[in-house]
Every structure is written in C-alpha cells, then in structure tokens.
Amino acid sequence: MVPIGTLWCLPRQRQSKVILSVAALNGLELNQVPVEFGVTNKTPEFVSKFTYGKVPIFEDSEDGRYWRVLRSHVTVLHTFSSSSLSGVGGESDLLGSNAKEAALIDQWIHFAEHEIGGPLLAILGFIYYGFSGPFTREGLDKQVERIVRALTYAESYLATRPSGYLVGNSVTLADLVLVGVAYGSASVSLGAAERAQYPSIFAHYAKVTEDERIKQYWGTADFVEVALTEPQTA
C-alpha cells in the first residue's frame, strides 16, 4: 500500500500513538520519521520546512501540505473523515455511525484533551521540561487534582457502560484519545496505587489497546510504579 503521508513524531508522545493507531485501524499506512525532541526540531532544515518547530506533524503525500497537530484528533479527523480515504482498508466507525454518536465522540475527545490532557501537559512541564515555570509542589499538586477530578468522572461513566467503550459498542476516536491521556497520566502522575483507584479506566485501556493492529504502540512499560513528585531528567 502507498503511504498516505509522513508523520514526524516522538514515538512515545501520546498524540503520535493516537494517530498511528487510527491509521492502523483504518488499514492506512504512514511513513514515520522519529524526532529527537530539542534536536531534530531545532535544525535549520526542519524549521525551514515546519516553521513552528513542533511535533507531531503530518505531511500529506498527495499535495505536500502539512498540518501541525495541536491536538491529536485534528489531523486524524482531517485524514480519515475524507471520503477519498475513509473506505481504504475497510470502513471504520471511529467517528460514529450517526450524528448523535458523532456528537458524543466529539464531547469525550474534548473532555479528555482539555480536562486531562491540559493538566497533564503542565505536569510534564514541571517534572521534565521546565516550561511550566519554577517547580513547586503546590503547583504540581493543583494540576494532579485537576486530573483526579476528571478521571473520577470518566471512571464513574465507564463503570455504567456494558460495552466497555465510551460511545456505542466498538472503539471510536474518543476511546483512543482517552487511552492516550490515561497512558500519559500513568507515565508520570499515576503510580500503581493511584491506578488501582480507576479500575474501569484501566480496564478500558487494556480493552482498547489489546487489538493486534495497535498494541505495538501502547502497553504498560512506561507506567510508573510510584507517582513522580520531583523534577526528573528527561
């Protein structure tokens, strides 16, 4: 199969994992170019082509245009809602089978990205990268509290879902985005004790990621045993 484009990404970045999973579930192939953060994206060659200098970036092989992925689902929606691509490799219902499902999927995508992904990004700034300002335990704890509130809400909702999915009876883009923020949270702020408080969320994580087409992108190897509460070396 001819690749539909090139994804410049950090393989461990949750947005990259979501995009690669959506491509795999749709039977689509992407060229993947691993990026060393702070090195590759700072080179003159990279910045001259991708002027914002951040990843992930999807470059369309058909017309050479590219999109900076500010939120993982933006590029995914562009790429896989197109009628010229959505039927390749088999029809997918990742965006829902009707208007109501599509609205619910969109709701959960925004919830996961903003209510969990937002504070998660701030925590990564405190723990690894320094972009959240000077480290303080109070500042870190405030962001963790935001994640806990959102996870508690998602946990109670998933506990009522007989299918185990957020919407309908099969995996959707919303499930993949929630899996992404669960992966990110478990890699920094949710140790084993904290994860045990969210059995439905991590049962959902296991259910979604056990698919043979995408399991290579996920797993639990990056999960921390004890929540990180001090700055680390990236």
Order of alpha helices (4+ residues) and beta strands (2+ residues): beta-alpha-beta-alpha-beta-beta-alpha-alpha-alpha-alpha-alpha-alpha-alpha-alpha
